[in-house]
Amino acid sequence: MSNQVKKNALRAGTVTAATALLMLMSSPAFALIPDDGDDPGPGLNVVETLGLYVVAPIVLFLVIAGLVIVTDKSRKQAKSKG
């Protein structure tokens, strides 16, 4: 292997190892005592989860796309010229 390939492989390995180490250090898996602010509350059911993470983004996308289409001026200018 060339010197450049070895450098890139070493750099990629170092970044991967450092990232893994930092994520392991910041992981709350080893926390034995809960924090004062830990009060998770009730969970979401399936319908609420799908609504929040699937339906809401789709509706938001459609609203933004609709506003862009309605306020598009290049179509109106092209129609008036032709």
Backbone as XML, in Angstrom:
<?xml version="1.0"?>
<chain id="A" units="angstrom">
  <residue number="1" name="MET">
    <atom name="N" x="0.843" y="-1.189" z="0.000"/>
    <atom name="CA" x="0.000" y="0.000" z="0.000"/>
    <atom name="C" x="0.884" y="1.247" z="0.000"/>
  </residue>
  <residue number="2" name="SER">
    <atom name="N" x="0.341" y="2.275" z="-0.569"/>
    <atom name="CA" x="1.106" y="3.515" z="-0.630"/>
    <atom name="C" x="1.060" y="4.227" z="0.722"/>
  </residue>
  <residue number="3" name="ASN">
    <atom name="N" x="1.922" y="5.175" z="0.837"/>
    <atom name="CA" x="2.027" y="5.937" z="2.084"/>
    <atom name="C" x="0.751" y="6.725" z="2.356"/>
  </residue>
  <residue number="4" name="GLN">
    <atom name="N" x="0.154" y="7.273" z="1.291"/>
    <atom name="CA" x="-1.077" y="8.069" z="1.448"/>
    <atom name="C" x="-2.234" y="7.199" z="1.936"/>
  </residue>
  <residue number="5" name="VAL">
    <atom name="N" x="-2.342" y="5.977" z="1.410"/>
    <atom name="CA" x="-3.408" y="5.074" z="1.831"/>
    <atom name="C" x="-3.230" y="4.696" z="3.290"/>
  </residue>
  <residue number="6" name="LYS">
    <atom name="N" x="-1.989" y="4.454" z="3.705"/>
    <atom name="CA" x="-1.723" y="4.119" z="5.112"/>
    <atom name="C" x="-2.081" y="5.280" z="6.032"/>
  </residue>
  <residue number="7" name="LYS">
    <atom name="N" x="-1.772" y="6.494" z="5.598"/>
    <atom name="CA" x="-2.115" y="7.672" z="6.406"/>
    <atom name="C" x="-3.629" y="7.807" z="6.564"/>
  </residue>
  <residue number="8" name="ASN">
    <atom name="N" x="-4.333" y="7.623" z="5.450"/>
    <atom name="CA" x="-5.791" y="7.743" z="5.495"/>
    <atom name="C" x="-6.411" y="6.654" z="6.361"/>
  </residue>
  <residue number="9" name="ALA">
    <atom name="N" x="-5.890" y="5.441" z="6.273"/>
    <atom name="CA" x="-6.407" y="4.346" z="7.094"/>
    <atom name="C" x="-6.140" y="4.604" z="8.569"/>
  </residue>
  <residue number="10" name="LEU">
    <atom name="N" x="-4.964" y="5.093" z="8.881"/>
    <atom name="CA" x="-4.633" y="5.410" z="10.274"/>
    <atom name="C" x="-5.523" y="6.535" z="10.802"/>
  </residue>
  <residue number="11" name="ARG">
    <atom name="N" x="-5.740" y="7.544" z="9.969"/>
    <atom name="CA" x="-6.597" y="8.665" z="10.370"/>
    <atom name="C" x="-8.028" y="8.195" z="10.605"/>
  </residue>
  <residue number="12" name="ALA">
    <atom name="N" x="-8.543" y="7.359" z="9.715"/>
    <atom name="CA" x="-9.911" y="6.859" z="9.866"/>
    <atom name="C" x="-10.039" y="5.994" z="11.114"/>
  </residue>
  <residue number="13" name="GLY">
    <atom name="N" x="-9.046" y="5.147" z="11.369"/>
    <atom name="CA" x="-9.065" y="4.317" z="12.574"/>
    <atom name="C" x="-9.008" y="5.147" z="13.842"/>
  </residue>
  <residue number="14" name="THR">
    <atom name="N" x="-8.197" y="6.180" z="13.832"/>
    <atom name="CA" x="-8.075" y="7.046" z="15.008"/>
    <atom name="C" x="-9.381" y="7.784" z="15.281"/>
  </residue>
  <residue number="15" name="VAL">
    <atom name="N" x="-9.988" y="8.319" z="14.238"/>
    <atom name="CA" x="-11.255" y="9.038" z="14.409"/>
    <atom name="C" x="-12.344" y="8.094" z="14.901"/>
  </residue>
  <residue number="16" name="THR">
    <atom name="N" x="-12.386" y="6.893" z="14.354"/>
    <atom name="CA" x="-13.393" y="5.915" z="14.773"/>
    <atom name="C" x="-13.193" y="5.516" z="16.227"/>
  </residue>
  <residue number="17" name="ALA">
    <atom name="N" x="-11.960" y="5.249" z="16.617"/>
    <atom name="CA" x="-11.686" y="4.854" z="17.995"/>
    <atom name="C" x="-12.000" y="5.995" z="18.965"/>
  </residue>
  <residue number="18" name="ALA">
    <atom name="N" x="-11.625" y="7.201" z="18.614"/>
    <atom name="CA" x="-11.886" y="8.346" z="19.490"/>
    <atom name="C" x="-13.388" y="8.588" z="19.635"/>
  </residue>
  <residue number="19" name="THR">
    <atom name="N" x="-14.112" y="8.469" z="18.541"/>
    <atom name="CA" x="-15.556" y="8.663" z="18.602"/>
    <atom name="C" x="-16.217" y="7.601" z="19.463"/>
  </residue>
  <residue number="20" name="ALA">
    <atom name="N" x="-15.801" y="6.353" z="19.290"/>
    <atom name="CA" x="-16.368" y="5.273" z="20.104"/>
    <atom name="C" x="-16.059" y="5.479" z="21.576"/>
  </residue>
  <residue number="21" name="LEU">
    <atom name="N" x="-14.840" y="5.882" z="21.878"/>
    <atom name="CA" x="-14.456" y="6.107" z="23.270"/>
    <atom name="C" x="-15.263" y="7.240" z="23.890"/>
  </residue>
  <residue number="22" name="LEU">
    <atom name="N" x="-15.425" y="8.324" z="23.164"/>
    <atom name="CA" x="-16.205" y="9.454" z="23.697"/>
    <atom name="C" x="-17.668" y="9.083" z="23.892"/>
  </residue>
  <residue number="23" name="MET">
    <atom name="N" x="-18.217" y="8.293" z="22.987"/>
    <atom name="CA" x="-19.616" y="7.888" z="23.147"/>
    <atom name="C" x="-19.778" y="6.947" z="24.334"/>
  </residue>
  <residue number="24" name="LEU">
    <atom name="N" x="-18.816" y="6.078" z="24.544"/>
    <atom name="CA" x="-18.890" y="5.190" z="25.707"/>
    <atom name="C" x="-18.770" y="5.972" z="27.005"/>
  </residue>
  <residue number="25" name="MET">
    <atom name="N" x="-17.922" y="6.984" z="27.014"/>
    <atom name="CA" x="-17.743" y="7.780" z="28.229"/>
    <atom name="C" x="-18.982" y="8.611" z="28.548"/>
  </residue>
  <residue number="26" name="SER">
    <atom name="N" x="-19.697" y="9.045" z="27.530"/>
    <atom name="CA" x="-20.865" y="9.894" z="27.768"/>
    <atom name="C" x="-22.148" y="9.086" z="27.913"/>
  </residue>
  <residue number="27" name="SER">
    <atom name="N" x="-22.063" y="7.783" z="27.814"/>
    <atom name="CA" x="-23.248" y="6.940" z="27.885"/>
    <atom name="C" x="-23.805" y="6.903" z="29.302"/>
  </residue>
  <residue number="28" name="PRO">
    <atom name="N" x="-25.113" y="7.038" z="29.457"/>
    <atom name="CA" x="-25.702" y="6.987" z="30.793"/>
    <atom name="C" x="-25.942" y="5.557" z="31.281"/>
  </residue>
  <residue number="29" name="ALA">
    <atom name="N" x="-25.426" y="4.552" z="30.592"/>
    <atom name="CA" x="-25.684" y="3.163" z="30.965"/>
    <atom name="C" x="-25.096" y="2.819" z="32.327"/>
  </residue>
  <residue number="30" name="PHE">
    <atom name="N" x="-24.049" y="3.516" z="32.726"/>
    <atom name="CA" x="-23.397" y="3.210" z="33.991"/>
    <atom name="C" x="-23.899" y="4.079" z="35.147"/>
  </residue>
  <residue number="31" name="ALA">
    <atom name="N" x="-24.906" y="4.871" z="34.900"/>
    <atom name="CA" x="-25.436" y="5.747" z="35.941"/>
    <atom name="C" x="-26.294" y="4.919" z="36.899"/>
  </residue>
  <residue number="32" name="LEU">
    <atom name="N" x="-25.856" y="4.809" z="38.134"/>
    <atom name="CA" x="-26.580" y="4.029" z="39.124"/>
    <atom name="C" x="-27.605" y="4.858" z="39.872"/>
  </residue>
  <residue number="33" name="ILE">
    <atom name="N" x="-27.323" y="6.138" z="40.020"/>
    <atom name="CA" x="-28.218" y="7.024" z="40.763"/>
    <atom name="C" x="-28.903" y="7.950" z="39.764"/>
  </residue>
  <residue number="34" name="PRO">
    <atom name="N" x="-30.237" y="7.951" z="39.709"/>
    <atom name="CA" x="-30.906" y="8.850" z="38.760"/>
    <atom name="C" x="-30.714" y="10.315" z="39.158"/>
  </residue>
  <residue number="35" name="ASP">
    <atom name="N" x="-30.722" y="11.178" z="38.175"/>
    <atom name="CA" x="-30.587" y="12.610" z="38.424"/>
    <atom name="C" x="-31.877" y="13.158" z="39.010"/>
  </residue>
  <residue number="36" name="ASP">
    <atom name="N" x="-31.795" y="14.366" z="39.539"/>
    <atom name="CA" x="-32.967" y="15.003" z="40.144"/>
    <atom name="C" x="-34.040" y="15.295" z="39.109"/>
  </residue>
  <residue number="37" name="GLY">
    <atom name="N" x="-33.656" y="15.569" z="37.860"/>
    <atom name="CA" x="-34.625" y="15.930" z="36.839"/>
    <atom name="C" x="-35.211" y="14.740" z="36.104"/>
  </residue>
  <residue number="38" name="ASP">
    <atom name="N" x="-34.830" y="13.527" z="36.470"/>
    <atom name="CA" x="-35.338" y="12.338" z="35.782"/>
    <atom name="C" x="-36.758" y="12.035" z="36.231"/>
  </residue>
  <residue number="39" name="ASP">
    <atom name="N" x="-37.709" y="12.407" z="35.415"/>
    <atom name="CA" x="-39.109" y="12.076" z="35.653"/>
    <atom name="C" x="-39.738" y="11.834" z="34.286"/>
  </residue>
  <residue number="40" name="PRO">
    <atom name="N" x="-39.580" y="10.619" z="33.738"/>
    <atom name="CA" x="-39.940" y="10.388" z="32.344"/>
    <atom name="C" x="-41.412" y="10.554" z="32.002"/>
  </residue>
  <residue number="41" name="GLY">
    <atom name="N" x="-42.307" y="10.282" z="32.900"/>
    <atom name="CA" x="-43.716" y="10.423" z="32.602"/>
    <atom name="C" x="-44.228" y="9.259" z="31.770"/>
  </residue>
  <residue number="42" name="PRO">
    <atom name="N" x="-45.491" y="9.321" z="31.354"/>
    <atom name="CA" x="-46.065" y="8.205" z="30.593"/>
    <atom name="C" x="-45.512" y="8.169" z="29.165"/>
  </residue>
  <residue number="43" name="GLY">
    <atom name="N" x="-45.452" y="6.971" z="28.609"/>
    <atom name="CA" x="-44.961" y="6.811" z="27.243"/>
    <atom name="C" x="-46.049" y="7.077" z="26.223"/>
  </residue>
  <residue number="44" name="LEU">
    <atom name="N" x="-45.666" y="7.052" z="24.963"/>
    <atom name="CA" x="-46.619" y="7.248" z="23.877"/>
    <atom name="C" x="-47.107" y="5.891" z="23.395"/>
  </residue>
  <residue number="45" name="ASN">
    <atom name="N" x="-48.364" y="5.834" z="22.984"/>
    <atom name="CA" x="-48.847" y="4.596" z="22.392"/>
    <atom name="C" x="-48.509" y="4.599" z="20.903"/>
  </residue>
  <residue number="46" name="VAL">
    <atom name="N" x="-48.881" y="3.551" z="20.193"/>
    <atom name="CA" x="-48.489" y="3.404" z="18.792"/>
    <atom name="C" x="-49.077" y="4.512" z="17.922"/>
  </residue>
  <residue number="47" name="VAL">
    <atom name="N" x="-50.334" y="4.857" z="18.134"/>
    <atom name="CA" x="-50.991" y="5.884" z="17.318"/>
    <atom name="C" x="-50.328" y="7.242" z="17.544"/>
  </residue>
  <residue number="48" name="GLU">
    <atom name="N" x="-50.043" y="7.569" z="18.788"/>
    <atom name="CA" x="-49.386" y="8.846" z="19.080"/>
    <atom name="C" x="-47.986" y="8.900" z="18.478"/>
  </residue>
  <residue number="49" name="THR">
    <atom name="N" x="-47.261" y="7.796" z="18.557"/>
    <atom name="CA" x="-45.910" y="7.744" z="18.007"/>
    <atom name="C" x="-45.928" y="7.916" z="16.494"/>
  </residue>
  <residue number="50" name="LEU">
    <atom name="N" x="-46.815" y="7.190" z="15.810"/>
    <atom name="CA" x="-46.908" y="7.325" z="14.357"/>
    <atom name="C" x="-47.357" y="8.731" z="13.962"/>
  </residue>
  <residue number="51" name="GLY">
    <atom name="N" x="-48.281" y="9.292" z="14.710"/>
    <atom name="CA" x="-48.731" y="10.646" z="14.416"/>
    <atom name="C" x="-47.625" y="11.669" z="14.571"/>
  </residue>
  <residue number="52" name="LEU">
    <atom name="N" x="-46.826" y="11.509" z="15.610"/>
    <atom name="CA" x="-45.773" y="12.482" z="15.898"/>
    <atom name="C" x="-44.593" y="12.352" z="14.954"/>
  </residue>
  <residue number="53" name="TYR">
    <atom name="N" x="-44.195" y="11.118" z="14.646"/>
    <atom name="CA" x="-42.962" y="10.920" z="13.886"/>
    <atom name="C" x="-43.180" y="10.586" z="12.412"/>
  </residue>
  <residue number="54" name="VAL">
    <atom name="N" x="-44.406" y="10.330" z="11.984"/>
    <atom name="CA" x="-44.660" y="10.020" z="10.582"/>
    <atom name="C" x="-45.641" y="11.024" z="9.976"/>
  </residue>
  <residue number="55" name="VAL">
    <atom name="N" x="-46.817" y="11.141" z="10.559"/>
    <atom name="CA" x="-47.863" y="11.979" z="9.967"/>
    <atom name="C" x="-47.517" y="13.467" z="10.065"/>
  </residue>
  <residue number="56" name="ALA">
    <atom name="N" x="-47.056" y="13.914" z="11.214"/>
    <atom name="CA" x="-46.759" y="15.342" z="11.390"/>
    <atom name="C" x="-45.675" y="15.836" z="10.422"/>
  </residue>
  <residue number="57" name="PRO">
    <atom name="N" x="-44.556" y="15.122" z="10.232"/>
    <atom name="CA" x="-43.577" y="15.605" z="9.250"/>
    <atom name="C" x="-44.114" y="15.619" z="7.816"/>
  </residue>
  <residue number="58" name="ILE">
    <atom name="N" x="-44.921" y="14.631" z="7.459"/>
    <atom name="CA" x="-45.490" y="14.607" z="6.103"/>
    <atom name="C" x="-46.426" y="15.789" z="5.902"/>
  </residue>
  <residue number="59" name="VAL">
    <atom name="N" x="-47.277" y="16.059" z="6.885"/>
    <atom name="CA" x="-48.202" y="17.198" z="6.786"/>
    <atom name="C" x="-47.420" y="18.504" z="6.719"/>
  </residue>
  <residue number="60" name="LEU">
    <atom name="N" x="-46.390" y="18.629" z="7.538"/>
    <atom name="CA" x="-45.568" y="19.841" z="7.529"/>
    <atom name="C" x="-44.887" y="20.025" z="6.175"/>
  </residue>
  <residue number="61" name="PHE">
    <atom name="N" x="-44.373" y="18.941" z="5.604"/>
    <atom name="CA" x="-43.757" y="19.006" z="4.279"/>
    <atom name="C" x="-44.766" y="19.455" z="3.231"/>
  </residue>
  <residue number="62" name="LEU">
    <atom name="N" x="-45.965" y="18.879" z="3.278"/>
    <atom name="CA" x="-46.982" y="19.234" z="2.292"/>
    <atom name="C" x="-47.424" y="20.688" z="2.425"/>
  </residue>
  <residue number="63" name="VAL">
    <atom name="N" x="-47.527" y="21.185" z="3.647"/>
    <atom name="CA" x="-47.906" y="22.588" z="3.858"/>
    <atom name="C" x="-46.835" y="23.513" z="3.298"/>
  </residue>
  <residue number="64" name="ILE">
    <atom name="N" x="-45.570" y="23.219" z="3.580"/>
    <atom name="CA" x="-44.483" y="24.068" z="3.077"/>
    <atom name="C" x="-44.419" y="23.997" z="1.556"/>
  </residue>
  <residue number="65" name="ALA">
    <atom name="N" x="-44.530" y="22.791" z="0.991"/>
    <atom name="CA" x="-44.508" y="22.655" z="-0.462"/>
    <atom name="C" x="-45.684" y="23.393" z="-1.099"/>
  </residue>
  <residue number="66" name="GLY">
    <atom name="N" x="-46.852" y="23.313" z="-0.491"/>
    <atom name="CA" x="-48.010" y="24.028" z="-1.005"/>
    <atom name="C" x="-47.809" y="25.530" z="-0.973"/>
  </residue>
  <residue number="67" name="LEU">
    <atom name="N" x="-47.233" y="26.043" z="0.110"/>
    <atom name="CA" x="-46.972" y="27.480" z="0.191"/>
    <atom name="C" x="-45.960" y="27.924" z="-0.860"/>
  </residue>
  <residue number="68" name="VAL">
    <atom name="N" x="-44.965" y="27.094" z="-1.121"/>
    <atom name="CA" x="-43.976" y="27.437" z="-2.141"/>
    <atom name="C" x="-44.612" y="27.459" z="-3.522"/>
  </residue>
  <residue number="69" name="ILE">
    <atom name="N" x="-45.466" y="26.482" z="-3.800"/>
    <atom name="CA" x="-46.119" y="26.424" z="-5.108"/>
    <atom name="C" x="-47.074" y="27.597" z="-5.291"/>
  </residue>
  <residue number="70" name="VAL">
    <atom name="N" x="-47.831" y="27.928" z="-4.248"/>
    <atom name="CA" x="-48.804" y="29.023" z="-4.346"/>
    <atom name="C" x="-48.100" y="30.360" z="-4.526"/>
  </residue>
  <residue number="71" name="THR">
    <atom name="N" x="-46.989" y="30.559" z="-3.853"/>
    <atom name="CA" x="-46.311" y="31.856" z="-3.919"/>
    <atom name="C" x="-45.255" y="31.926" z="-5.009"/>
  </residue>
  <residue number="72" name="ASP">
    <atom name="N" x="-45.167" y="30.916" z="-5.873"/>
    <atom name="CA" x="-44.182" y="30.898" z="-6.950"/>
    <atom name="C" x="-44.566" y="31.923" z="-8.006"/>
  </residue>
  <residue number="73" name="LYS">
    <atom name="N" x="-43.687" y="32.864" z="-8.288"/>
    <atom name="CA" x="-43.987" y="33.926" z="-9.246"/>
    <atom name="C" x="-43.469" y="33.617" z="-10.646"/>
  </residue>
  <residue number="74" name="SER">
    <atom name="N" x="-42.555" y="32.679" z="-10.781"/>
    <atom name="CA" x="-41.997" y="32.401" z="-12.106"/>
    <atom name="C" x="-43.036" y="31.771" z="-13.022"/>
  </residue>
  <residue number="75" name="ARG">
    <atom name="N" x="-43.951" y="30.991" z="-12.490"/>
    <atom name="CA" x="-45.021" y="30.406" z="-13.311"/>
    <atom name="C" x="-45.958" y="31.490" z="-13.824"/>
  </residue>
  <residue number="76" name="LYS">
    <atom name="N" x="-46.301" y="32.419" z="-12.946"/>
    <atom name="CA" x="-47.220" y="33.487" z="-13.340"/>
    <atom name="C" x="-46.596" y="34.376" z="-14.424"/>
  </residue>
  <residue number="77" name="GLN">
    <atom name="N" x="-45.297" y="34.644" z="-14.309"/>
    <atom name="CA" x="-44.633" y="35.465" z="-15.317"/>
    <atom name="C" x="-44.536" y="34.729" z="-16.647"/>
  </residue>
  <residue number="78" name="ALA">
    <atom name="N" x="-44.312" y="33.405" z="-16.614"/>
    <atom name="CA" x="-44.214" y="32.640" z="-17.840"/>
    <atom name="C" x="-45.573" y="32.581" z="-18.552"/>
  </residue>
  <residue number="79" name="LYS">
    <atom name="N" x="-46.658" y="32.493" z="-17.813"/>
    <atom name="CA" x="-47.988" y="32.433" z="-18.413"/>
    <atom name="C" x="-48.363" y="33.765" z="-19.053"/>
  </residue>
  <residue number="80" name="SER">
    <atom name="N" x="-47.982" y="34.859" z="-18.419"/>
    <atom name="CA" x="-48.357" y="36.162" z="-18.967"/>
    <atom name="C" x="-47.553" y="36.499" z="-20.228"/>
  </residue>
  <residue number="81" name="LYS">
    <atom name="N" x="-46.350" y="35.961" z="-20.364"/>
    <atom name="CA" x="-45.533" y="36.224" z="-21.553"/>
    <atom name="C" x="-46.030" y="35.438" z="-22.745"/>
  </residue>
  <residue number="82" name="GLY">
    <atom name="N" x="-46.491" y="34.206" z="-22.501"/>
    <atom name="CA" x="-46.847" y="33.328" z="-23.609"/>
    <atom name="C" x="-48.201" y="33.563" z="-24.098"/>
  </residue>
</chain>
